[in-house]
Amino acid sequence: MKTRILMEEMYATLSAVYETLDQKEELLSSINAAVKKCTLTPDIYIKPFSQTEPGKGKVVIEFSPSGDRKIGEFFEYLIKENNLDCE
């Protein structure tokens, strides 16, 4: 999955584009595991690219505002667990 991470001052966002419903479910499952592991709760947005192709879209994970250093650990966990390709 193509992934983009943006971090500045008190805000951090990771967005991952999924190509199949299986990829989406795996990512959401990993997010739940990361929440438990890091004890952080991000805002999560799921955006399908079209109504006719529900298996394609993106998941956006956002922390705002936060200065918690565990955010990096949270993102790192997701990258490793899902073999994400970061830009």
Secondary structure, DSSP 4 states (H G I P E B T S, - for coil): -EEEEEEETTEEEEEEEESSHHHHHHHHHHHHHHHHHHT---EEEEEES-SS-TT-EEEEEEE-S---THHHHHHHHHHHHHT-EE-
